[in-house]
Amino acid sequence: MVKHCPRCGSTNVEWVLPQTWSKWRCRDCGYEGALIVEDGEMAEEIKKEWEKKHKA
Ligand SMILES: [Zn+2]
């Protein structure tokens, strides 16, 4: 299953494991947190919204 960043929709995410809980980090937007998107359609929507905001 492909993992997507919940903030920008990028697949350039890596799993980081601090002491007690797992979390994700996005190399594109700097997002860090436990939430990750596994739904490709949802990720497409997130990506569109992100690009809209950042290309304006
Ligand atoms: Zn991101």
N, CA, C, O and the ligand as a Tripos MOL2 file, in Angstrom:
@<TRIPOS>MOLECULE
protein
  225   223    57     0     0
PROTEIN
NO_CHARGES

@<TRIPOS>ATOM
      1 N           0.8400   -1.2010    0.0000 N.3       1 MET1
      2 CA          0.0000    0.0000    0.0000 C.3       1 MET1
      3 C           0.8710    1.2450    0.0000 C.2       1 MET1
      4 O           1.7740    1.3810    0.8250 O.2       1 MET1
      5 N           0.5950    2.1490   -0.9280 N.am      2 VAL2
      6 CA          1.3730    3.3910   -1.0130 C.3       2 VAL2
      7 C           0.9040    4.3590    0.0670 C.2       2 VAL2
      8 O          -0.2940    4.5020    0.3080 O.2       2 VAL2
      9 N           1.8440    5.0110    0.7030 N.am      3 LYS3
     10 CA          1.5390    5.9770    1.7490 C.3       3 LYS3
     11 C           1.6830    7.3980    1.1990 C.2       3 LYS3
     12 O           2.6100    7.7220    0.4570 O.2       3 LYS3
     13 N           0.7160    8.2270    1.6050 N.am      4 HIS4
     14 CA          0.7310    9.6170    1.1410 C.3       4 HIS4
     15 C           0.7140   10.5660    2.3360 C.2       4 HIS4
     16 O           0.1410   10.2680    3.3840 O.2       4 HIS4
     17 N           1.3480   11.6990    2.1530 N.am      5 CYS5
     18 CA          1.3350   12.7370    3.1690 C.3       5 CYS5
     19 C          -0.0710   13.3330    3.2930 C.2       5 CYS5
     20 O          -0.6750   13.6740    2.2750 O.2       5 CYS5
     21 N          -0.6140   13.4680    4.5210 N.am      6 PRO6
     22 CA         -1.9580   14.0340    4.7000 C.3       6 PRO6
     23 C          -2.0090   15.5460    4.4860 C.2       6 PRO6
     24 O          -3.0970   16.1170    4.4120 O.2       6 PRO6
     25 N          -0.8690   16.1940    4.3870 N.am      7 ARG7
     26 CA         -0.8540   17.6380    4.1870 C.3       7 ARG7
     27 C          -0.7230   18.0080    2.7110 C.2       7 ARG7
     28 O          -1.4470   18.8720    2.2170 O.2       7 ARG7
     29 N           0.2050   17.3490    2.0080 N.am      8 CYS8
     30 CA          0.4490   17.7510    0.6160 C.3       8 CYS8
     31 C           0.1890   16.6350   -0.3950 C.2       8 CYS8
     32 O           0.2280   16.8800   -1.6010 O.2       8 CYS8
     33 N          -0.0750   15.4120    0.0760 N.am      9 GLY9
     34 CA         -0.3910   14.3170   -0.8380 C.3       9 GLY9
     35 C           0.8230   13.6320   -1.4460 C.2       9 GLY9
     36 O           0.6770   12.7150   -2.2550 O.2       9 GLY9
     37 N           1.9980   14.0600   -1.0710 N.am     10 SER10
     38 CA          3.2210   13.4740   -1.6240 C.3      10 SER10
     39 C           3.4320   12.0310   -1.1490 C.2      10 SER10
     40 O           3.0140   11.6500   -0.0550 O.2      10 SER10
     41 N           4.0830   11.2520   -1.9930 N.am     11 THR11
     42 CA          4.4410    9.8880   -1.5730 C.3      11 THR11
     43 C           5.8620    9.8520   -1.0150 C.2      11 THR11
     44 O           6.3840    8.7880   -0.6800 O.2      11 THR11
     45 N           6.4640   11.0040   -0.9240 N.am     12 ASN12
     46 CA          7.8430   11.0970   -0.4380 C.3      12 ASN12
     47 C           7.8630   11.1540    1.0930 C.2      12 ASN12
     48 O           8.4000   12.0870    1.6890 O.2      12 ASN12
     49 N           7.2620   10.1270    1.7130 N.am     13 VAL13
     50 CA          7.1680   10.0780    3.1690 C.3      13 VAL13
     51 C           8.0170    8.9280    3.7170 C.2      13 VAL13
     52 O           8.1970    7.8940    3.0740 O.2      13 VAL13
     53 N           8.5200    9.1470    4.9100 N.am     14 GLU14
     54 CA          9.2960    8.0910    5.5550 C.3      14 GLU14
     55 C           8.7650    7.8680    6.9590 C.2      14 GLU14
     56 O           8.2590    8.7900    7.5970 O.2      14 GLU14
     57 N           8.8850    6.6430    7.4320 N.am     15 TRP15
     58 CA          8.4320    6.2680    8.7620 C.3      15 TRP15
     59 C           9.5480    6.5190    9.7510 C.2      15 TRP15
     60 O          10.6640    6.0320    9.5700 O.2      15 TRP15
     61 N           9.2590    7.2670   10.7860 N.am     16 VAL16
     62 CA         10.2580    7.4950   11.8270 C.3      16 VAL16
     63 C           9.7440    6.8960   13.1160 C.2      16 VAL16
     64 O           8.5400    6.8990   13.3720 O.2      16 VAL16
     65 N          10.6420    6.3880   13.9200 N.am     17 LEU17
     66 CA         10.2470    5.6900   15.1340 C.3      17 LEU17
     67 C          10.9560    6.2640   16.3580 C.2      17 LEU17
     68 O          12.0610    5.8560   16.7160 O.2      17 LEU17
     69 N          10.2810    7.2270   16.9860 N.am     18 PRO18
     70 CA         10.8340    7.7200   18.2510 C.3      18 PRO18
     71 C          10.5960    6.6790   19.3560 C.2      18 PRO18
     72 O          10.1810    5.5580   19.0630 O.2      18 PRO18
     73 N          10.8470    7.0250   20.5770 N.am     19 GLN19
     74 CA         10.8020    6.0820   21.6950 C.3      19 GLN19
     75 C           9.5330    5.2320   21.7720 C.2      19 GLN19
     76 O           9.6070    4.0030   21.7850 O.2      19 GLN19
     77 N           8.3820    5.8810   21.8230 N.am     20 THR20
     78 CA          7.1810    5.1220   22.1850 C.3      20 THR20
     79 C           6.1110    5.0050   21.1110 C.2      20 THR20
     80 O           5.2320    4.1500   21.2170 O.2      20 THR20
     81 N           6.1610    5.8250   20.1000 N.am     21 TRP21
     82 CA          5.0860    5.7720   19.1110 C.3      21 TRP21
     83 C           5.6200    6.0410   17.7190 C.2      21 TRP21
     84 O           6.6030    6.7600   17.5420 O.2      21 TRP21
     85 N           4.9790    5.4710   16.7660 N.am     22 SER22
     86 CA          5.4380    5.6310   15.3890 C.3      22 SER22
     87 C           4.8880    6.9130   14.7860 C.2      22 SER22
     88 O           3.7890    7.3500   15.1260 O.2      22 SER22
     89 N           5.6450    7.4960   13.9100 N.am     23 LYS23
     90 CA          5.1270    8.6400   13.1840 C.3      23 LYS23
     91 C           5.7620    8.7290   11.8030 C.2      23 LYS23
     92 O           6.6980    8.0030   11.4690 O.2      23 LYS23
     93 N           5.2210    9.6380   11.0270 N.am     24 TRP24
     94 CA          5.6370    9.7910    9.6420 C.3      24 TRP24
     95 C           6.2070   11.1740    9.4130 C.2      24 TRP24
     96 O           5.8450   12.1380   10.0870 O.2      24 TRP24
     97 N           7.1060   11.2490    8.4480 N.am     25 ARG25
     98 CA          7.6810   12.5330    8.0870 C.3      25 ARG25
     99 C           7.6270   12.6590    6.5680 C.2      25 ARG25
    100 O           7.9220   11.7150    5.8350 O.2      25 ARG25
    101 N           7.2420   13.8530    6.1180 N.am     26 CYS26
    102 CA          7.1840   14.1100    4.6810 C.3      26 CYS26
    103 C           8.4040   14.9200    4.2770 C.2      26 CYS26
    104 O           8.6820   15.9630    4.8700 O.2      26 CYS26
    105 N           9.1210   14.4580    3.2890 N.am     27 ARG27
    106 CA         10.3220   15.1630    2.8450 C.3      27 ARG27
    107 C           9.9770   16.3740    1.9890 C.2      27 ARG27
    108 O          10.8200   17.2480    1.7860 O.2      27 ARG27
    109 N           8.7490   16.4350    1.4860 N.am     28 ASP28
    110 CA          8.3730   17.5420    0.6050 C.3      28 ASP28
    111 C           7.8840   18.7680    1.3620 C.2      28 ASP28
    112 O           8.2950   19.8880    1.0580 O.2      28 ASP28
    113 N           7.0040   18.5660    2.3530 N.am     29 CYS29
    114 CA          6.4240   19.7310    3.0350 C.3      29 CYS29
    115 C           6.8320   19.8350    4.4970 C.2      29 CYS29
    116 O           6.5230   20.8290    5.1550 O.2      29 CYS29
    117 N           7.5260   18.8190    5.0160 N.am     30 GLY30
    118 CA          7.9900   18.8870    6.3930 C.3      30 GLY30
    119 C           6.9810   18.3940    7.4210 C.2      30 GLY30
    120 O           7.2040   18.5110    8.6260 O.2      30 GLY30
    121 N           5.8530   17.8330    6.9330 N.am     31 TYR31
    122 CA          4.8510   17.2920    7.8470 C.3      31 TYR31
    123 C           5.4410   16.2050    8.7420 C.2      31 TYR31
    124 O           6.2270   15.3700    8.2940 O.2      31 TYR31
    125 N           5.0460   16.2310   10.0250 N.am     32 GLU32
    126 CA          5.4140   15.1520   10.9370 C.3      32 GLU32
    127 C           4.2200   14.8110   11.7870 C.2      32 GLU32
    128 O           3.6180   15.7000   12.3890 O.2      32 GLU32
    129 N           3.8550   13.5240   11.8540 N.am     33 GLY33
    130 CA          2.7400   13.1280   12.6830 C.3      33 GLY33
    131 C           2.3800   11.6780   12.4930 C.2      33 GLY33
    132 O           2.9710   10.9790   11.6700 O.2      33 GLY33
    133 N           1.3870   11.2200   13.2730 N.am     34 ALA34
    134 CA          0.9940    9.8160   13.2420 C.3      34 ALA34
    135 C           0.0430    9.5100   12.0840 C.2      34 ALA34
    136 O          -0.1040    8.3640   11.6590 O.2      34 ALA34
    137 N          -0.5960   10.5680   11.5890 N.am     35 LEU35
    138 CA         -1.5820   10.3710   10.5290 C.3      35 LEU35
    139 C          -0.9120   10.1690    9.1710 C.2      35 LEU35
    140 O           0.0350   10.8710    8.8180 O.2      35 LEU35
    141 N          -1.4290    9.1870    8.4130 N.am     36 ILE36
    142 CA         -0.9150    8.9610    7.0640 C.3      36 ILE36
    143 C          -2.0940    8.5540    6.1730 C.2      36 ILE36
    144 O          -3.0360    7.9110    6.6380 O.2      36 ILE36
    145 N          -2.0380    8.9260    4.9100 N.am     37 VAL37
    146 CA         -3.1290    8.6250    3.9860 C.3      37 VAL37
    147 C          -2.7400    7.4440    3.0970 C.2      37 VAL37
    148 O          -1.6900    7.4510    2.4550 O.2      37 VAL37
    149 N          -3.6140    6.4250    3.0730 N.am     38 GLU38
    150 CA         -3.3350    5.2490    2.2510 C.3      38 GLU38
    151 C          -4.2730    5.1700    1.0550 C.2      38 GLU38
    152 O          -4.1500    4.2870    0.2060 O.2      38 GLU38
    153 N          -5.2120    6.1100    1.0040 N.am     39 ASP39
    154 CA         -6.2120    6.1350   -0.0590 C.3      39 ASP39
    155 C          -5.7120    7.0290   -1.1990 C.2      39 ASP39
    156 O          -5.5590    8.2380   -1.0250 O.2      39 ASP39
    157 N          -5.4640    6.4370   -2.3440 N.am     40 GLY40
    158 CA         -4.9080    7.1740   -3.4730 C.3      40 GLY40
    159 C          -5.7980    8.2950   -3.9710 C.2      40 GLY40
    160 O          -5.3070    9.3550   -4.3600 O.2      40 GLY40
    161 N          -7.1130    8.0690   -3.9620 N.am     41 GLU41
    162 CA         -8.0460    9.0980   -4.4270 C.3      41 GLU41
    163 C          -8.0460   10.2940   -3.4840 C.2      41 GLU41
    164 O          -8.0810   11.4470   -3.9120 O.2      41 GLU41
    165 N          -8.0060    9.9840   -2.1730 N.am     42 MET42
    166 CA         -7.9730   11.0430   -1.1780 C.3      42 MET42
    167 C          -6.6860   11.8460   -1.3360 C.2      42 MET42
    168 O          -6.6910   13.0740   -1.2440 O.2      42 MET42
    169 N          -5.5920   11.1420   -1.5720 N.am     43 ALA43
    170 CA         -4.2910   11.7950   -1.7350 C.3      43 ALA43
    171 C          -4.3050   12.7340   -2.9380 C.2      43 ALA43
    172 O          -3.6970   13.8030   -2.8950 O.2      43 ALA43
    173 N          -4.9890   12.3440   -4.0040 N.am     44 GLU44
    174 CA         -5.0900   13.1950   -5.1870 C.3      44 GLU44
    175 C          -5.7920   14.5070   -4.8570 C.2      44 GLU44
    176 O          -5.3820   15.5790   -5.3030 O.2      44 GLU44
    177 N          -6.8640   14.4010   -4.0620 N.am     45 GLU45
    178 CA         -7.6080   15.5970   -3.6440 C.3      45 GLU45
    179 C          -6.7310   16.5110   -2.7920 C.2      45 GLU45
    180 O          -6.7180   17.7280   -2.9760 O.2      45 GLU45
    181 N          -6.0060   15.9120   -1.8670 N.am     46 ILE46
    182 CA         -5.1160   16.6770   -0.9840 C.3      46 ILE46
    183 C          -4.0660   17.3980   -1.8210 C.2      46 ILE46
    184 O          -3.7650   18.5700   -1.5930 O.2      46 ILE46
    185 N          -3.5220   16.6830   -2.7820 N.am     47 LYS47
    186 CA         -2.4900   17.2260   -3.6510 C.3      47 LYS47
    187 C          -3.0040   18.4220   -4.4470 C.2      47 LYS47
    188 O          -2.3250   19.4410   -4.5670 O.2      47 LYS47
    189 N          -4.2140   18.2810   -4.9880 N.am     48 LYS48
    190 CA         -4.8180   19.3720   -5.7650 C.3      48 LYS48
    191 C          -4.9820   20.6190   -4.9090 C.2      48 LYS48
    192 O          -4.6450   21.7280   -5.3250 O.2      48 LYS48
    193 N          -5.5150   20.4130   -3.6870 N.am     49 GLU49
    194 CA         -5.7310   21.5310   -2.7670 C.3      49 GLU49
    195 C          -4.3980   22.1930   -2.3910 C.2      49 GLU49
    196 O          -4.2850   23.4170   -2.3330 O.2      49 GLU49
    197 N          -3.4140   21.3600   -2.1420 N.am     50 TRP50
    198 CA         -2.0740   21.8520   -1.7570 C.3      50 TRP50
    199 C          -1.4820   22.6870   -2.8820 C.2      50 TRP50
    200 O          -0.9630   23.7790   -2.6510 O.2      50 TRP50
    201 N          -1.5620   22.1680   -4.0910 N.am     51 GLU51
    202 CA         -0.9780   22.8780   -5.2260 C.3      51 GLU51
    203 C          -1.7020   24.1850   -5.5000 C.2      51 GLU51
    204 O          -1.0890   25.1790   -5.8900 O.2      51 GLU51
    205 N          -3.0260   24.1720   -5.2910 N.am     52 LYS52
    206 CA         -3.8210   25.3850   -5.4580 C.3      52 LYS52
    207 C          -3.3110   26.4710   -4.5100 C.2      52 LYS52
    208 O          -3.1080   27.6180   -4.9080 O.2      52 LYS52
    209 N          -3.1080   26.0820   -3.2380 N.am     53 LYS53
    210 CA         -2.6710   27.0300   -2.2180 C.3      53 LYS53
    211 C          -1.2740   27.5430   -2.4950 C.2      53 LYS53
    212 O          -0.9750   28.7140   -2.2580 O.2      53 LYS53
    213 N          -0.4230   26.6720   -2.9950 N.am     54 HIS54
    214 CA          0.9940   27.0280   -3.0950 C.3      54 HIS54
    215 C           1.4250   27.5390   -4.4550 C.2      54 HIS54
    216 O           2.5800   27.9210   -4.6450 O.2      54 HIS54
    217 N           0.4970   27.5470   -5.4020 N.am     55 LYS55
    218 CA          0.8490   28.1100   -6.6990 C.3      55 LYS55
    219 C           0.1220   29.4220   -6.9460 C.2      55 LYS55
    220 O           0.2300   30.0200   -8.0170 O.2      55 LYS55
    221 N          -0.6200   29.8540   -5.9360 N.am     56 ALA56
    222 CA         -1.4020   31.0840   -6.0760 C.3      56 ALA56
    223 C          -0.4960   32.3170   -5.9350 C.2      56 ALA56
    224 O          -0.9740   33.4480   -6.0230 O.2      56 ALA56
    225 ZN          3.8560   16.5390    2.6560 Zn       57 ZN57
@<TRIPOS>BOND
     1     1     2 1
     2     2     3 1
     3     3     4 2
     4     3     5 am
     5     5     6 1
     6     6     7 1
     7     7     8 2
     8     7     9 am
     9     9    10 1
    10    10    11 1
    11    11    12 2
    12    11    13 am
    13    13    14 1
    14    14    15 1
    15    15    16 2
    16    15    17 am
    17    17    18 1
    18    18    19 1
    19    19    20 2
    20    19    21 am
    21    21    22 1
    22    22    23 1
    23    23    24 2
    24    23    25 am
    25    25    26 1
    26    26    27 1
    27    27    28 2
    28    27    29 am
    29    29    30 1
    30    30    31 1
    31    31    32 2
    32    31    33 am
    33    33    34 1
    34    34    35 1
    35    35    36 2
    36    35    37 am
    37    37    38 1
    38    38    39 1
    39    39    40 2
    40    39    41 am
    41    41    42 1
    42    42    43 1
    43    43    44 2
    44    43    45 am
    45    45    46 1
    46    46    47 1
    47    47    48 2
    48    47    49 am
    49    49    50 1
    50    50    51 1
    51    51    52 2
    52    51    53 am
    53    53    54 1
    54    54    55 1
    55    55    56 2
    56    55    57 am
    57    57    58 1
    58    58    59 1
    59    59    60 2
    60    59    61 am
    61    61    62 1
    62    62    63 1
    63    63    64 2
    64    63    65 am
    65    65    66 1
    66    66    67 1
    67    67    68 2
    68    67    69 am
    69    69    70 1
    70    70    71 1
    71    71    72 2
    72    71    73 am
    73    73    74 1
    74    74    75 1
    75    75    76 2
    76    75    77 am
    77    77    78 1
    78    78    79 1
    79    79    80 2
    80    79    81 am
    81    81    82 1
    82    82    83 1
    83    83    84 2
    84    83    85 am
    85    85    86 1
    86    86    87 1
    87    87    88 2
    88    87    89 am
    89    89    90 1
    90    90    91 1
    91    91    92 2
    92    91    93 am
    93    93    94 1
    94    94    95 1
    95    95    96 2
    96    95    97 am
    97    97    98 1
    98    98    99 1
    99    99   100 2
   100    99   101 am
   101   101   102 1
   102   102   103 1
   103   103   104 2
   104   103   105 am
   105   105   106 1
   106   106   107 1
   107   107   108 2
   108   107   109 am
   109   109   110 1
   110   110   111 1
   111   111   112 2
   112   111   113 am
   113   113   114 1
   114   114   115 1
   115   115   116 2
   116   115   117 am
   117   117   118 1
   118   118   119 1
   119   119   120 2
   120   119   121 am
   121   121   122 1
   122   122   123 1
   123   123   124 2
   124   123   125 am
   125   125   126 1
   126   126   127 1
   127   127   128 2
   128   127   129 am
   129   129   130 1
   130   130   131 1
   131   131   132 2
   132   131   133 am
   133   133   134 1
   134   134   135 1
   135   135   136 2
   136   135   137 am
   137   137   138 1
   138   138   139 1
   139   139   140 2
   140   139   141 am
   141   141   142 1
   142   142   143 1
   143   143   144 2
   144   143   145 am
   145   145   146 1
   146   146   147 1
   147   147   148 2
   148   147   149 am
   149   149   150 1
   150   150   151 1
   151   151   152 2
   152   151   153 am
   153   153   154 1
   154   154   155 1
   155   155   156 2
   156   155   157 am
   157   157   158 1
   158   158   159 1
   159   159   160 2
   160   159   161 am
   161   161   162 1
   162   162   163 1
   163   163   164 2
   164   163   165 am
   165   165   166 1
   166   166   167 1
   167   167   168 2
   168   167   169 am
   169   169   170 1
   170   170   171 1
   171   171   172 2
   172   171   173 am
   173   173   174 1
   174   174   175 1
   175   175   176 2
   176   175   177 am
   177   177   178 1
   178   178   179 1
   179   179   180 2
   180   179   181 am
   181   181   182 1
   182   182   183 1
   183   183   184 2
   184   183   185 am
   185   185   186 1
   186   186   187 1
   187   187   188 2
   188   187   189 am
   189   189   190 1
   190   190   191 1
   191   191   192 2
   192   191   193 am
   193   193   194 1
   194   194   195 1
   195   195   196 2
   196   195   197 am
   197   197   198 1
   198   198   199 1
   199   199   200 2
   200   199   201 am
   201   201   202 1
   202   202   203 1
   203   203   204 2
   204   203   205 am
   205   205   206 1
   206   206   207 1
   207   207   208 2
   208   207   209 am
   209   209   210 1
   210   210   211 1
   211   211   212 2
   212   211   213 am
   213   213   214 1
   214   214   215 1
   215   215   216 2
   216   215   217 am
   217   217   218 1
   218   218   219 1
   219   219   220 2
   220   219   221 am
   221   221   222 1
   222   222   223 1
   223   223   224 2
@<TRIPOS>SUBSTRUCTURE
     1 MET1         2 RESIDUE 1 A MET
     2 VAL2         6 RESIDUE 1 A VAL
     3 LYS3        10 RESIDUE 1 A LYS
     4 HIS4        14 RESIDUE 1 A HIS
     5 CYS5        18 RESIDUE 1 A CYS
     6 PRO6        22 RESIDUE 1 A PRO
     7 ARG7        26 RESIDUE 1 A ARG
     8 CYS8        30 RESIDUE 1 A CYS
     9 GLY9        34 RESIDUE 1 A GLY
    10 SER10       38 RESIDUE 1 A SER
    11 THR11       42 RESIDUE 1 A THR
    12 ASN12       46 RESIDUE 1 A ASN
    13 VAL13       50 RESIDUE 1 A VAL
    14 GLU14       54 RESIDUE 1 A GLU
    15 TRP15       58 RESIDUE 1 A TRP
    16 VAL16       62 RESIDUE 1 A VAL
    17 LEU17       66 RESIDUE 1 A LEU
    18 PRO18       70 RESIDUE 1 A PRO
    19 GLN19       74 RESIDUE 1 A GLN
    20 THR20       78 RESIDUE 1 A THR
    21 TRP21       82 RESIDUE 1 A TRP
    22 SER22       86 RESIDUE 1 A SER
    23 LYS23       90 RESIDUE 1 A LYS
    24 TRP24       94 RESIDUE 1 A TRP
    25 ARG25       98 RESIDUE 1 A ARG
    26 CYS26      102 RESIDUE 1 A CYS
    27 ARG27      106 RESIDUE 1 A ARG
    28 ASP28      110 RESIDUE 1 A ASP
    29 CYS29      114 RESIDUE 1 A CYS
    30 GLY30      118 RESIDUE 1 A GLY
    31 TYR31      122 RESIDUE 1 A TYR
    32 GLU32      126 RESIDUE 1 A GLU
    33 GLY33      130 RESIDUE 1 A GLY
    34 ALA34      134 RESIDUE 1 A ALA
    35 LEU35      138 RESIDUE 1 A LEU
    36 ILE36      142 RESIDUE 1 A ILE
    37 VAL37      146 RESIDUE 1 A VAL
    38 GLU38      150 RESIDUE 1 A GLU
    39 ASP39      154 RESIDUE 1 A ASP
    40 GLY40      158 RESIDUE 1 A GLY
    41 GLU41      162 RESIDUE 1 A GLU
    42 MET42      166 RESIDUE 1 A MET
    43 ALA43      170 RESIDUE 1 A ALA
    44 GLU44      174 RESIDUE 1 A GLU
    45 GLU45      178 RESIDUE 1 A GLU
    46 ILE46      182 RESIDUE 1 A ILE
    47 LYS47      186 RESIDUE 1 A LYS
    48 LYS48      190 RESIDUE 1 A LYS
    49 GLU49      194 RESIDUE 1 A GLU
    50 TRP50      198 RESIDUE 1 A TRP
    51 GLU51      202 RESIDUE 1 A GLU
    52 LYS52      206 RESIDUE 1 A LYS
    53 LYS53      210 RESIDUE 1 A LYS
    54 HIS54      214 RESIDUE 1 A HIS
    55 LYS55      218 RESIDUE 1 A LYS
    56 ALA56      222 RESIDUE 1 A ALA
    57 ZN57       225 GROUP 0 **** ****
